[in-house]
């Protein structure tokens, strides 16, 4: 089979063909091949574009900082946070009303809970029990999940909880810095690995 093509404007091709099925069959074959070529180019370009976007996104992802003001929920910020994020809590008194056993429950790696307190000047972030809260701030891996890696809780005043003020369980590499506990039932700070 001998095929001769001559390019004209993009949508028109003429063929001179010596083919048993005739000129029209060969033209149809050629048109399909050209459309397939355009499709392959589009797919290749799309794949390249998606690959570059994923690469750029993965190198520019940065830890977020959530700022919690009086009247807002610390737990809501923890729920929105991803591993590596920081939650900064402004001075004031906080009561979580979600009804859980823990006022604030952290179950993610590398969360930093930082209260903007200055205890020497009497500027405090105070966490008091809400309905159903037995423990103040708890970092604990969920059942069946690996231990939490890295955790920081700093500058909080936890007050009036029947069980624990600050508790960690199944947490590796944690820091509990500059917190105070007032009128706590069992333990001000309880750590279990």
Secondary structure, DSSP 8 states (H G I E B T S, - for coil): -EEEEEE-STT-EEEEEE-TT-HHHHHHHHHHHHHHHHHHHHHHHHHHHHHHHHHHHHHH----EEEE-TTS-HHHHHHH--TT-EEEE-SEEEE--S--SEEEEE-STTEEEEE--BGGGTB-EEEE--TT--EEEEEE--TTS--EEEEEEESEEEE--SSEEEEEESEEEEEEES-EEES-SSEEEEEE-
